[in-house]
């Protein structure tokens, strides 16, 4: 599968650094030039997509809300 175009504007290209696998959902850490992006997806999707550390991926972030806290 290849992506021709997509409406998600927040895209981060990177490589999978680590996968913390659970029975139903797993955490995927993606190393990008801007830092680590972590995604929680189903463990089944990890298997179906063949995701492993070192694989190049595109992290797509689409949110209806982004909160800001002053520190």
C-alpha positions in Angstrom: 0.0 0.0 0.0 1.2 3.5 -0.7 -0.3 6.8 0.3 -1.0 9.1 -2.6 -2.3 12.0 -0.6 -3.9 12.5 2.9 -5.6 15.4 4.7 -3.7 14.9 7.9 -1.3 17.9 8.2 0.7 16.8 11.3 3.0 14.1 9.9 6.2 12.9 11.4 8.5 10.6 9.5 10.7 8.4 11.6 11.8 4.9 12.6 10.3 2.6 15.2 12.5 2.7 18.2 10.6 0.4 20.6 7.4 -1.6 20.8 5.9 -2.5 24.2 3.5 -5.2 23.3 0.4 -6.0 25.3 -2.3 -8.7 24.8 -4.7 -6.3 23.2 -3.0 -2.9 22.7 0.7 -2.0 22.3 2.8 1.2 22.5 4.9 2.1 19.5 7.7 4.7 20.0 8.7 6.4 16.8 12.0 8.3 16.8 11.6 11.5 14.7 13.9 14.4 14.0 11.7 16.4 16.5 11.7 13.7 19.3 9.7 10.6 20.2 6.1 10.2 19.1 4.3 7.4 20.9 1.2 5.7 19.5 -1.1 3.2 21.2 -2.5 0.8 18.6 -3.9 -2.7 18.6 -1.4 -5.5 18.8 -3.2 -7.1 15.9 -2.4 -4.0 13.8 1.3 -4.3 14.7 1.3 -7.8 13.4 -0.8 -7.0 10.3 1.5 -4.1 9.4 4.7 -6.0 10.1 5.9 -3.3 12.5 9.3 -3.9 14.2 12.1 -1.7 15.6 14.0 -0.1 12.8 11.1 0.0 10.4 10.5 3.5 8.8 7.0 4.8 9.4 4.9 7.9 9.1 3.2 9.0 12.3 0.0 10.9 11.5 -1.5 13.0 14.2 -5.1 14.1 13.9 -6.7 15.6 17.0 -9.8 17.5 17.7 -8.2 19.2 20.7 -4.7 20.3 21.6 -4.3 21.5 25.2 -1.6 23.9 26.4 -0.4 24.2 30.0 1.8 27.1 31.2 4.9 25.8 33.0 
